[in-house]
């Protein structure tokens, strides 16, 4: 039996493949109407109503500093849950598949403190079955606001 902590949802953002640990994900939904909220961080798109719950939604492209925010019918919102069961949506270009990546196939690397985007990743995994590399995301750091301790809108 495969260990669930080693399972990752593979997403694409632009041409890159990223892995999100399955334990961080609550659900995956189609793109839906997002209500804008004024005076929020630029990477927050607004909020959605998901089954009666109002959730903030961020653009992972904006969070990574990518300006091109074209969405397609493959674009999805991944609902992430944190340790306190707070939920936030992240818009991605595509959800590709689920892979099991043993710990020995993950290369952790030291984060370059000068590279602003490096804090959003925690390693690179070899997906030998599909013959590709997948950058594993550090969801905790992506969800953290730059200047505050809170993740409020």
DSSP file (Angstrom, degrees, kcal/mol; ACC not computed):
  #  RESIDUE AA STRUCTURE BP1 BP2  ACC     N-H-->O    O-->H-N    N-H-->O    O-->H-N    TCO  KAPPA ALPHA  PHI   PSI    X-CA   Y-CA   Z-CA
    1    1 A X              0   0    0      0, 0.0     2,-0.2     0, 0.0     0, 0.0   0.000 360.0 360.0 360.0 135.5    0.0    0.0    0.0
    2    2 A X        -     0   0    0      1,-0.1     2,-0.5     2,-0.0     5,-0.1  -0.480 360.0-113.8 -77.9 145.0    1.3    3.4   -0.9
    3    3 A X    >   -     0   0    0     -2,-0.2     3,-1.7     1,-0.1    -1,-0.1  -0.664  17.4-147.1 -80.3 122.6    2.0    6.0    1.8
    4    4 A X  G >  S+     0   0    0     -2,-0.5     3,-1.8     1,-0.3    18,-0.3   0.798  94.6  66.0 -63.8 -28.4   -0.4    8.9    1.4
    5    5 A X  G 3  S+     0   0    0      1,-0.3    -1,-0.3    17,-0.1    18,-0.1   0.678 100.0  53.0 -68.9 -13.2    2.1   11.4    2.7
    6    6 A X  G <  S+     0   0    0     -3,-1.7    95,-3.2    15,-0.1     2,-0.4   0.254  87.3 104.7-100.9  11.1    4.2   10.7   -0.4
    7    7 A X  E <   -A  100   0A   0     -3,-1.8    15,-2.6    93,-0.2     2,-0.4  -0.781  48.9-174.4 -97.1 137.2    1.3   11.4   -2.8
    8    8 A X  E     -AB  99  21A   0     91,-2.8    91,-2.7    -2,-0.4     2,-0.6  -0.975  25.7-132.8-131.0 141.0    1.3   14.7   -4.8
    9    9 A X  E     -AB  98  20A   0     11,-2.8    11,-2.2    -2,-0.4     2,-0.6  -0.832  29.0-139.4 -85.7 126.1   -1.1   16.3   -7.1
   10   10 A X  E     +AB  97  19A   0     87,-3.5    86,-3.2    -2,-0.6    87,-0.8  -0.796  27.7 176.9 -91.9 124.7    0.8   17.5  -10.2
   11   11 A X  E     -AB  95  18A   0      7,-2.9     7,-2.8    -2,-0.6     2,-0.4  -0.823  21.8-133.9-119.9 160.5   -0.2   20.9  -11.4
   12   12 A X  E     -AB  94  17A   0     82,-2.4    81,-1.4    -2,-0.3    82,-1.2  -0.959  15.9-178.1-116.8 140.2    1.1   23.1  -14.2
   13   13 A X  E >  S- B   0  16A   0      3,-1.9     3,-1.6    -2,-0.4     2,-0.3  -0.949  75.9 -39.9-130.6 108.5    1.7   26.8  -13.9
   14   14 A X  T 3  S-     0   0    0     -2,-0.4    47,-0.0     1,-0.2    78,-0.0  -0.587 123.7 -30.0  66.7-130.6    2.9   28.0  -17.3
   15   15 A X  T 3  S+     0   0    0     -2,-0.3     2,-0.2    -3,-0.1    -1,-0.2   0.427 117.8  99.4 -97.7   0.9    5.1   25.3  -18.7
   16   16 A X  E <   -B   13   0A   0     -3,-1.6    -3,-1.9   118,-0.0     2,-0.5  -0.616  64.6-137.8 -92.7 147.3    6.4   24.1  -15.3
   17   17 A X  E     -B   12   0A   0    116,-0.3   118,-2.0    -2,-0.2     2,-0.3  -0.884  24.2-177.1-100.9 132.1    5.2   21.1  -13.3
   18   18 A X  E     -Bc  11 135A   0     -7,-2.8    -7,-2.9    -2,-0.5     2,-0.4  -0.931  16.8-138.8-127.2 152.0    4.7   21.5   -9.6
   19   19 A X  E     -Bc  10 136A   0    116,-2.5   118,-2.8    -2,-0.3     2,-0.5  -0.936  10.5-167.3-113.9 134.9    3.7   19.0   -6.9
   20   20 A X  E     -B    9   0A   0    -11,-2.2   -11,-2.8    -2,-0.4     5,-0.1  -0.984  33.0-112.9-118.1 125.0    1.3   19.8   -4.0
   21   21 A X  E >   -B    8   0A   0     -2,-0.5     3,-1.9   116,-0.3     4,-0.4  -0.325  20.5-133.1 -58.4 133.3    1.2   17.3   -1.2
   22   22 A X  G >  S+     0   0    0    -15,-2.6     3,-1.1   -18,-0.3    -1,-0.2   0.760 103.4  65.7 -62.5 -25.4   -2.2   15.6   -1.2
   23   23 A X  G 3  S+     0   0    0    -16,-0.4    -1,-0.3     1,-0.2    -2,-0.1   0.705  97.6  55.5 -69.9 -18.8   -2.5   16.1    2.5
   24   24 A X  G <  S+     0   0    0     -3,-1.9    57,-2.3    56,-0.1     2,-0.4   0.557  93.4  89.1 -86.3  -9.2   -2.6   19.9    2.0
   25   25 A X  E <   +F   80   0B   0     -3,-1.1    55,-0.2    -4,-0.4     3,-0.1  -0.773  43.0 176.3-102.7 131.1   -5.6   19.7   -0.4
   26   26 A X  E    S-     0   0B   0     53,-3.6     2,-0.3    -2,-0.4    -1,-0.2   0.859  70.0 -33.1 -89.8 -47.8   -9.2   19.9    0.6
   27   27 A X  E     -F   79   0B   0     52,-1.1    52,-3.2     2,-0.0     2,-0.4  -0.973  48.2-125.8-163.9 170.5  -10.7   19.8   -2.9
   28   28 A X  E     +F   78   0B   0     -2,-0.3     2,-0.3    50,-0.2    50,-0.2  -0.998  31.8 177.4-130.2 127.8  -10.3   20.8   -6.6
   29   29 A X  E     -F   77   0B   0     48,-2.7    48,-2.8    -2,-0.4     3,-0.1  -0.865  32.8 -97.2-129.1 161.2  -13.0   22.8   -8.4
   30   30 A X  E     -F   76   0B   0     -2,-0.3    46,-0.2    46,-0.2     2,-0.1  -0.363  57.5 -83.6 -68.4 156.4  -13.5   24.4  -11.8
   31   31 A X        +     0   0    0     44,-0.9     2,-0.3    41,-0.2    -1,-0.1  -0.395  59.8 176.9 -59.6 135.3  -12.8   28.1  -12.1
   32   32 A X        -     0   0    0     -3,-0.1     2,-0.1    -2,-0.1    -1,-0.0  -0.832  39.5 -57.4-136.5 175.7  -15.8   30.1  -11.0
   33   33 A X        -     0   0    0     -2,-0.3     2,-0.5    16,-0.1    16,-0.3  -0.317  50.5-157.0 -60.5 128.8  -16.9   33.7  -10.5
   34   34 A X        -     0   0    0     14,-0.1     2,-0.6    -2,-0.1    14,-0.2  -0.937   7.8-141.6-111.1 126.9  -14.5   35.5   -8.1
   35   35 A X  B     -G   47   0B   0     12,-2.9    12,-2.4    -2,-0.5     2,-0.1  -0.781  23.6-127.6 -89.8 121.8  -15.7   38.5   -6.3
   36   36 A X        -     0   0    0     -2,-0.6     2,-0.5    10,-0.2    10,-0.2  -0.370  16.3-155.6 -70.3 146.0  -13.0   41.1   -6.1
   37   37 A X    >   -     0   0    0      7,-0.1     3,-0.5     8,-0.1     7,-0.1  -0.991  19.3-126.8-121.5 123.4  -12.1   42.6   -2.7
   38   38 A X  T 3  S+     0   0    0     -2,-0.5     8,-0.0     1,-0.2     0, 0.0  -0.287  83.3  21.1 -69.6 156.1  -10.4   46.1   -2.7
   39   39 A X  T 3  S+     0   0    0      1,-0.2     2,-0.2     3,-0.0    -1,-0.2   0.836  88.5 131.2  59.6  41.2   -7.2   46.8   -0.9
   40   40 A X  S <  S-     0   0    0     -3,-0.5    -1,-0.2     1,-0.1   113,-0.1  -0.671  70.5 -70.8-109.8 172.2   -5.9   43.2   -0.7
   41   41 A X    >   -     0   0    0     -2,-0.2     3,-1.8     1,-0.1    -1,-0.1  -0.308  50.8-114.3 -56.9 146.6   -2.4   41.9   -1.6
   42   42 A X  T 3  S+     0   0    0      1,-0.3    -1,-0.1    20,-0.1    21,-0.1   0.755 113.3  58.8 -61.5 -24.7   -2.0   42.0   -5.4
   43   43 A X  T 3  S+     0   0    0     19,-0.1    16,-3.1    15,-0.1     2,-0.5   0.581  85.2  91.8 -83.9  -8.1   -1.9   38.2   -5.7
   44   44 A X  E <   - H   0  58B   0     -3,-1.8    14,-0.3    14,-0.2    -7,-0.1  -0.769  55.4-169.8 -85.1 127.5   -5.3   37.8   -4.1
   45   45 A X  E     -     0   0B   0     12,-2.6     2,-0.3    -2,-0.5    13,-0.2   0.744  48.4 -98.9 -85.6 -25.8   -8.0   37.7   -6.8
   46   46 A X  E     - H   0  57B   0     11,-1.3    11,-2.8   -10,-0.2     2,-0.3  -0.998  50.6 -49.8 144.3-145.3  -10.9   38.0   -4.3
   47   47 A X  E     -GH  35  56B   0    -12,-2.4   -12,-2.9    -2,-0.3     2,-0.3  -0.917  35.4-157.3-131.6 156.7  -13.3   35.5   -2.8
   48   48 A X  E     - H   0  55B   0      7,-2.3     7,-2.6    -2,-0.3     2,-0.7  -0.904  21.8-124.4-126.5 159.3  -15.6   32.7   -3.9
   49   49 A X  E     - H   0  54B   0    -16,-0.3     2,-0.7    -2,-0.3     5,-0.2  -0.923  30.3-177.7-102.8 111.2  -18.7   31.1   -2.3
   50   50 A X  E >  S- H   0  53B   0      3,-3.2     3,-1.6    -2,-0.7    -2,-0.0  -0.906  71.4 -34.1-115.5 104.6  -18.0   27.4   -2.0
   51   51 A X  T 3  S-     0   0    0     -2,-0.7    -1,-0.2     1,-0.3     3,-0.1   0.885 125.7 -44.6  51.5  44.6  -21.0   25.4   -0.6
   52   52 A X  T 3  S+     0   0    0      1,-0.2     2,-0.5     0, 0.0    -1,-0.3   0.413 117.5 111.9  84.8  -1.3  -21.9   28.4    1.6
   53   53 A X  E <   -H   50   0B   0     -3,-1.6    -3,-3.2     2,-0.0     2,-0.6  -0.913  62.8-138.2-107.9 129.4  -18.4   29.0    2.8
   54   54 A X  E     -H   49   0B   0     -2,-0.5     2,-0.4    -5,-0.2    -5,-0.2  -0.765  28.8-177.4 -88.7 121.0  -16.6   32.3    1.7
   55   55 A X  E     -H   48   0B   0     -7,-2.6    -7,-2.3    -2,-0.6    33,-0.1  -0.951  25.9-122.5-123.9 137.8  -13.0   31.5    0.7
   56   56 A X  E     -Hi  47  88B   0     31,-0.6    33,-3.3    -2,-0.4     2,-0.4  -0.475  27.0-153.9 -70.7 149.1  -10.2   33.8   -0.4
   57   57 A X  E     -Hi  46  89B   0    -11,-2.8   -12,-2.6    31,-0.2   -11,-1.3  -0.993   8.9-168.2-129.2 130.8   -8.6   32.9   -3.8
   58   58 A X  E     -Hi  44  90B   0     31,-3.0    33,-2.6    -2,-0.4     2,-0.7  -0.857  23.2-124.6-116.3 153.8   -5.1   33.7   -4.8
   59   59 A X  E  >  - i   0  91B   0    -16,-3.1     4,-2.3    -2,-0.3     5,-0.2  -0.866  12.9-159.6 -93.4 116.9   -3.4   33.6   -8.2
   60   60 A X  H  > S+     0   0    0     31,-1.3     4,-1.9    -2,-0.7     6,-0.2   0.833  93.4  57.9 -66.6 -29.5   -0.3   31.4   -7.9
   61   61 A X  H  4>S+     0   0    0     30,-0.4     5,-3.3     2,-0.2     4,-0.4   0.948 108.6  43.7 -64.1 -46.9    1.0   33.1  -11.1
   62   62 A X  H >45S+     0   0    0      3,-0.2     3,-1.2     1,-0.2    -2,-0.2   0.896 111.2  55.2 -63.4 -39.0    0.8   36.5   -9.5
   63   63 A X  H 3<5S+     0   0    0     -4,-2.3    -1,-0.2     1,-0.3    -2,-0.2   0.863 110.5  45.8 -61.7 -35.3    2.3   35.1   -6.3
   64   64 A X  T 3<5S-     0   0    0     -4,-1.9    -1,-0.3    -5,-0.2    -2,-0.2   0.458 122.0-109.0 -85.2  -2.3    5.3   33.8   -8.4
   65   65 A X  T < 5 +     0   0    0     -3,-1.2     2,-0.5    -4,-0.4    -3,-0.2   0.703  69.5 145.2  82.7  20.1    5.5   37.2  -10.2
   66   66 A X      < -     0   0    0     -5,-3.3    -1,-0.3    -6,-0.2    -2,-0.1  -0.818  33.7-164.3 -93.2 125.7    4.2   35.9  -13.5
   67   67 A X        +     0   0    0     -2,-0.5     2,-0.7    -3,-0.1    -1,-0.1   0.837  63.3  92.5 -80.0 -33.2    2.1   38.6  -15.3
   68   68 A X        +     0   0    0      1,-0.1    -2,-0.1    -7,-0.1   -54,-0.1  -0.488  46.4 170.2 -67.9 109.5    0.4   36.4  -17.9
   69   69 A X        +     0   0    0     -2,-0.7     2,-0.3    -8,-0.1    -1,-0.1  -0.259  13.6 152.2-116.9  45.5   -2.9   35.4  -16.2
   70   70 A X        -     0   0    0      1,-0.0     2,-0.4     0, 0.0    -2,-0.0  -0.581  28.1-156.5 -74.9 136.5   -4.7   33.7  -19.1
   71   71 A X        -     0   0    0     -2,-0.3     2,-0.2     4,-0.1    22,-0.1  -0.889  10.5-174.1-115.3 147.8   -7.2   31.1  -17.9
   72   72 A X    >   -     0   0    0     -2,-0.4     3,-1.3    21,-0.2   -41,-0.2  -0.652  47.7 -87.8-125.8-177.8   -8.5   28.2  -19.9
   73   73 A X  T 3  S+     0   0    0      1,-0.2   -42,-0.1    -2,-0.2    21,-0.0   0.616 127.4  58.4 -69.7  -9.8  -11.1   25.5  -19.5
   74   74 A X  T 3  S+     0   0    0     19,-0.1    21,-0.5   -44,-0.1    -1,-0.2   0.573  80.6 111.1 -91.3 -11.7   -8.3   23.4  -17.9
   75   75 A X    <   -     0   0    0     -3,-1.3   -44,-0.9    19,-0.1     2,-0.3  -0.348  48.3-176.9 -64.2 143.0   -7.7   26.1  -15.2
   76   76 A X  E     -FJ  30  92B   0     16,-2.0    16,-2.7   -46,-0.2     2,-0.6  -0.915  28.8-127.4-137.9 162.1   -8.7   25.0  -11.7
   77   77 A X  E     -FJ  29  91B   0    -48,-2.8   -48,-2.7    -2,-0.3     2,-0.6  -0.972  22.1-155.2-110.6 120.3   -9.0   26.3   -8.1
   78   78 A X  E     -FJ  28  90B   0     12,-2.8    12,-2.1    -2,-0.6     2,-0.7  -0.854  11.2-141.6 -94.2 124.4   -7.2   24.0   -5.6
   79   79 A X  E     -FJ  27  89B   0    -52,-3.2   -53,-3.6    -2,-0.6   -52,-1.1  -0.791  19.8-162.8 -90.2 115.3   -8.7   24.5   -2.1
   80   80 A X  E     -FJ  25  88B   0      8,-3.3     8,-2.1    -2,-0.7     2,-0.4  -0.784   3.7-157.7 -99.2 138.7   -5.8   24.3    0.4
   81   81 A X  E     - J   0  87B   0    -57,-2.3     6,-0.2    -2,-0.4     2,-0.1  -0.954   7.9-154.3-116.6 138.8   -6.4   23.7    4.1
   82   82 A X    >   -     0   0    0      4,-2.3     3,-1.9    -2,-0.4    58,-0.0  -0.294  40.9 -82.0 -98.9-172.0   -3.9   24.7    6.7
   83   83 A X  T 3  S+     0   0    0      1,-0.3    -1,-0.0     2,-0.1    -2,-0.0   0.782 130.6  51.1 -63.2 -28.2   -3.3   23.3   10.2
   84   84 A X  T 3  S-     0   0    0      2,-0.1    -1,-0.3     1,-0.0     3,-0.1   0.266 119.6-109.6 -92.2  11.9   -6.2   25.4   11.7
   85   85 A X    <   +     0   0    0     -3,-1.9     2,-0.3     1,-0.3    -2,-0.1   0.667  68.9 149.9  66.3  19.1   -8.5   24.0    9.0
   86   86 A X        -     0   0    0    -31,-0.0    -4,-2.3     1,-0.0     2,-0.4  -0.612  35.3-144.6 -76.4 143.3   -8.6   27.5    7.3
   87   87 A X  E     + J   0  81B   0     -2,-0.3   -31,-0.6    -6,-0.2     2,-0.3  -0.895  22.0 175.1-118.4 143.8   -9.1   27.2    3.5
   88   88 A X  E     -iJ  56  80B   0     -8,-2.1    -8,-3.3    -2,-0.4     2,-0.3  -0.994  24.3-131.0-141.4 140.3   -7.8   29.2    0.6
   89   89 A X  E     -iJ  57  79B   0    -33,-3.3   -31,-3.0    -2,-0.3     2,-0.4  -0.724  15.7-163.2 -91.9 143.0   -8.2   28.7   -3.1
   90   90 A X  E     -iJ  58  78B   0    -12,-2.1   -12,-2.8    -2,-0.3     2,-0.5  -0.993  15.2-136.9-125.3 124.7   -5.2   28.8   -5.4
   91   91 A X  E     +iJ  59  77B   0    -33,-2.6   -31,-1.3    -2,-0.4   -30,-0.4  -0.685  28.3 177.4 -82.8 127.3   -5.8   29.2   -9.2
   92   92 A X  E     - J   0  76B   0    -16,-2.7   -16,-2.0    -2,-0.5   -79,-0.2  -0.875  37.1-123.1-125.2 160.3   -3.6   26.9  -11.3
   93   93 A X  S    S-     0   0    0    -81,-1.4     2,-0.3    -2,-0.3   -21,-0.2   0.869  87.4 -12.2 -70.9 -36.7   -3.4   26.4  -15.1
   94   94 A X  E     -A   12   0A   0    -82,-1.2   -82,-2.4   -19,-0.1     2,-0.6  -0.970  50.6-135.6-164.1 144.8   -4.1   22.7  -15.0
   95   95 A X  E     +A   11   0A   0    -21,-0.5   -84,-0.2    -2,-0.3     3,-0.1  -0.949  29.9 177.2-101.9 120.3   -4.3   19.7  -12.6
   96   96 A X  E     -     0   0A   0    -86,-3.2     2,-0.3    -2,-0.6    -1,-0.2   0.953  43.6 -52.5 -92.9 -60.8   -2.5   16.9  -14.4
   97   97 A X  E     -A   10   0A   0    -87,-0.8   -87,-3.5     2,-0.0     2,-0.4  -0.936  45.9 -93.2-164.7-177.6   -2.4   13.7  -12.2
   98   98 A X  E     -A    9   0A   0     -2,-0.3     2,-0.3   -89,-0.2   -89,-0.2  -0.960  39.2-175.6-114.9 132.5   -1.5   12.2   -8.9
   99   99 A X  E     -A    8   0A   0    -91,-2.7   -91,-2.8    -2,-0.4     2,-0.6  -0.942  24.3-134.8-128.3 151.4    1.9   10.6   -8.4
  100  100 A X  E     -A    7   0A   0     -2,-0.3     2,-0.6   -93,-0.2   -93,-0.2  -0.927  24.9-172.8-102.2 121.0    3.5    8.7   -5.5
  101  101 A X        -     0   0    0    -95,-3.2    26,-0.1    -2,-0.6     5,-0.1  -0.928  16.3-140.2-120.7 107.9    7.0   10.0   -4.9
  102  102 A X    >   -     0   0    0     -2,-0.6     3,-2.2     1,-0.1     4,-0.1  -0.308  25.6-114.5 -62.1 149.2    9.2    8.1   -2.5
  103  103 A X  G >  S+     0   0    0      1,-0.3     3,-1.7     2,-0.2    -1,-0.1   0.816 114.7  63.1 -56.7 -32.2   11.3   10.2   -0.2
  104  104 A X  G 3  S+     0   0    0      1,-0.3    -1,-0.3     3,-0.1    -2,-0.1   0.669  97.6  57.9 -70.0 -13.7   14.5    8.9   -1.8
  105  105 A X  G <  S+     0   0    0     -3,-2.2    21,-2.4     2,-0.0     2,-0.5   0.315  90.2  89.9 -95.1   8.0   13.4   10.4   -5.1
  106  106 A X  E <   -D  125   0A   0     -3,-1.7     2,-0.8    19,-0.2    19,-0.2  -0.919  62.2-157.1-108.7 125.4   13.2   13.9   -3.6
  107  107 A X  E     -D  124   0A   0     17,-3.2    17,-2.0    -2,-0.5     2,-0.3  -0.883  10.2-159.0-100.1 108.0   16.2   16.2   -3.7
  108  108 A X        -     0   0    0     -2,-0.8     2,-0.3    15,-0.2    15,-0.2  -0.611  13.8-167.9 -79.9 145.7   16.0   18.8   -1.0
  109  109 A X        -     0   0    0     -2,-0.3     2,-0.2    13,-0.2    -2,-0.0  -0.967  27.6 -96.5-137.0 154.8   18.1   21.8   -1.6
  110  110 A X        -     0   0    0     -2,-0.3     2,-0.4     1,-0.1    13,-0.0  -0.454  43.5-117.7 -68.5 136.1   19.2   24.7    0.4
  111  111 A X        -     0   0    0     -2,-0.2     2,-0.8     1,-0.1    -1,-0.1  -0.631  18.8-131.1 -79.4 127.9   17.1   27.8   -0.2
  112  112 A X    >   -     0   0    0     -2,-0.4     3,-1.7     1,-0.2     6,-0.3  -0.700  12.1-152.1 -77.2 112.4   19.0   30.7   -1.7
  113  113 A X  T 3  S+     0   0    0     -2,-0.8    -1,-0.2     1,-0.3     6,-0.1   0.686  93.7  58.2 -64.0 -16.7   18.0   33.6    0.6
  114  114 A X  T 3  S+     0   0    0      1,-0.1     2,-0.8     4,-0.0    -1,-0.3   0.685  88.8  82.2 -84.6 -18.3   18.6   36.0   -2.4
  115  115 A X    X>  -     0   0    0     -3,-1.7     3,-0.8     1,-0.2     4,-0.6  -0.787  65.6-161.9 -91.6 109.3   16.1   34.2   -4.6
  116  116 A X  G >4 S+     0   0    0     -2,-0.8     3,-0.5     1,-0.2    -1,-0.2   0.832  88.4  48.1 -59.6 -36.8   12.6   35.5   -3.6
  117  117 A X  G >4 S+     0   0    0      1,-0.2     3,-1.8     2,-0.1    -1,-0.2   0.680  90.8  80.0 -82.1 -17.0   10.8   32.5   -5.2
  118  118 A X  G X4 S+     0   0    0     -3,-0.8     3,-1.8     1,-0.3    -1,-0.2   0.812  81.9  65.6 -61.2 -30.2   13.0   29.8   -3.7
  119  119 A X  G << S+     0   0    0     -4,-0.6    -1,-0.3    -3,-0.5    22,-0.2   0.689  92.9  63.3 -66.6 -15.5   11.0   30.0   -0.4
  120  120 A X  G <  S+     0   0    0     -3,-1.8    18,-3.0    21,-0.1     2,-0.3   0.500 100.7  59.9 -85.7  -3.8    8.0   28.7   -2.2
  121  121 A X  E <   - E   0 137A   0     -3,-1.8    16,-0.2    16,-0.3     3,-0.1  -0.850  52.5-171.6-123.0 159.0    9.6   25.4   -3.0
  122  122 A X  E     -     0   0A   0     14,-2.6     2,-0.3     1,-0.4   -13,-0.2   0.354  65.1 -38.7-130.1   4.3   11.0   22.6   -0.9
  123  123 A X  E     - E   0 136A   0     13,-0.8    13,-2.7   -15,-0.2    -1,-0.4  -0.908  54.4 -93.6 159.5 176.3   12.7   20.3   -3.4
  124  124 A X  E     -DE 107 135A   0    -17,-2.0   -17,-3.2    -2,-0.3     2,-0.4  -0.983  33.2-154.4-123.3 133.3   12.7   18.6   -6.8
  125  125 A X  E     -DE 106 134A   0      9,-3.2     9,-2.4    -2,-0.4     2,-0.7  -0.835  12.3-134.6-110.2 145.0   11.3   15.2   -7.3
  126  126 A X  E     - E   0 133A   0    -21,-2.4     2,-1.2    -2,-0.4     7,-0.2  -0.876  12.1-163.0 -95.6 113.2   12.1   12.6   -9.9
  127  127 A X  E  >> + E   0 132A   0      5,-2.7     5,-1.6    -2,-0.7     4,-0.8  -0.770  13.6 177.7 -92.9  89.4    8.9   11.1  -11.3
  128  128 A X  T  45S+     0   0    0     -2,-1.2    -1,-0.2     1,-0.2     3,-0.1   0.801  72.8  60.2 -68.5 -29.1   10.6    8.1  -12.9
  129  129 A X  T  45S+     0   0    0      1,-0.2    -1,-0.2    -3,-0.2    -2,-0.1   0.916 118.7  28.2 -63.8 -43.0    7.3    6.6  -14.2
  130  130 A X  T  45S-     0   0    0     -3,-0.3    -1,-0.2     2,-0.1    -2,-0.2   0.355 106.7-125.0-100.3   4.2    6.5    9.7  -16.3
  131  131 A X  T  <5 +     0   0    0     -4,-0.8     2,-0.3     1,-0.2    -3,-0.2   0.942  68.8 112.7  52.8  57.7   10.2   10.7  -16.9
  132  132 A X  E   < - E   0 127A   0     -5,-1.6    -5,-2.7     2,-0.0     2,-0.4  -0.968  64.6-117.4-149.8 163.4    9.9   14.2  -15.6
  133  133 A X  E     - E   0 126A   0     -2,-0.3     2,-0.5    -7,-0.2  -116,-0.3  -0.866  24.7-162.5-103.5 141.4   11.0   16.5  -12.8
  134  134 A X  E     - E   0 125A   0     -9,-2.4    -9,-3.2    -2,-0.4     2,-0.6  -0.988  13.8-139.4-127.7 123.6    8.4   18.0  -10.4
  135  135 A X  E     -cE  18 124A   0   -118,-2.0  -116,-2.5    -2,-0.5     2,-0.4  -0.721  23.0-136.6 -80.6 122.6    9.2   21.0   -8.2
  136  136 A X  E     -cE  19 123A   0    -13,-2.7   -14,-2.6    -2,-0.6   -13,-0.8  -0.684  18.3-133.3 -85.7 128.9    7.5   20.4   -4.8
  137  137 A X  E     - E   0 121A   0   -118,-2.8     2,-1.1    -2,-0.4  -116,-0.3  -0.555   4.3-138.1 -85.5 143.3    5.8   23.4   -3.5
  138  138 A X    >>  -     0   0    0    -18,-3.0     4,-1.9    -2,-0.2     3,-0.5  -0.788  24.5-176.2 -94.2  88.5    6.1   24.7    0.1
  139  139 A X  H 3> S+     0   0    0     -2,-1.1     4,-2.5     1,-0.2     5,-0.2   0.850  76.3  60.7 -59.2 -37.8    2.4   25.5    0.5
  140  140 A X  H 3> S+     0   0    0      1,-0.2     4,-1.1     2,-0.2    -1,-0.2   0.913 108.8  42.7 -57.5 -44.5    2.9   27.0    4.0
  141  141 A X  H <4 S+     0   0    0     -3,-0.5    -1,-0.2     2,-0.2    -2,-0.2   0.844 111.7  54.4 -72.5 -33.4    5.2   29.7    2.6
  142  142 A X  H  < S+     0   0    0     -4,-1.9    -2,-0.2     1,-0.2    -1,-0.2   0.901 110.3  47.2 -64.4 -39.3    3.0   30.3   -0.4
  143  143 A X  H  < S+     0   0    0     -4,-2.5     2,-0.2    -5,-0.2    -1,-0.2   0.751  92.9  95.4 -75.2 -24.1    0.0   30.9    1.9
  144  144 A X  S  < S-     0   0    0     -4,-1.1     2,-0.1    -5,-0.2     7,-0.1  -0.484  78.6-124.4 -70.8 131.8    2.0   33.2    4.3
  145  145 A X        -     0   0    0      5,-0.5    -1,-0.1    -2,-0.2    -2,-0.1  -0.457  21.0-118.9 -72.1 152.0    1.7   36.9    3.5
  146  146 A X  S    S+     0   0    0      1,-0.2    -1,-0.1    -2,-0.1    -2,-0.0   0.883 103.0  17.3 -60.8 -43.4    4.9   38.8    2.9
  147  147 A X  S    S+     0   0    0      3,-0.1     2,-0.2     2,-0.0    -1,-0.2   0.633 115.0  65.7-109.5 -16.7    4.7   41.2    5.8
  148  148 A X        -     0   0    0      2,-0.2    -3,-0.2     1,-0.1     0, 0.0  -0.641  64.0-139.7-110.3 165.2    2.1   39.9    8.2
  149  149 A X  S    S+     0   0    0     -2,-0.2     2,-0.1    -5,-0.1    -1,-0.1   0.736  87.7  74.7 -84.3 -28.3    1.8   37.0   10.5
  150  150 A X        -     0   0    0      1,-0.1    -5,-0.5    -6,-0.1    -2,-0.2  -0.435  68.7-148.9 -85.3 159.5   -1.9   36.7    9.5
  151  151 A X        +     0   0    0     -2,-0.1     2,-0.1    -7,-0.1    -1,-0.1  -0.135  51.1 139.1-114.0  33.7   -3.2   35.3    6.2
  152  152 A X              0   0    0      1,-0.1    -4,-0.1    -7,-0.0    -2,-0.0  -0.447 360.0 360.0 -81.5 152.6   -6.3   37.6    6.3
  153  153 A X              0   0    0     -2,-0.1    -1,-0.1  -113,-0.1  -109,-0.0   0.460 360.0 360.0 -75.7 360.0   -7.7   39.3    3.3
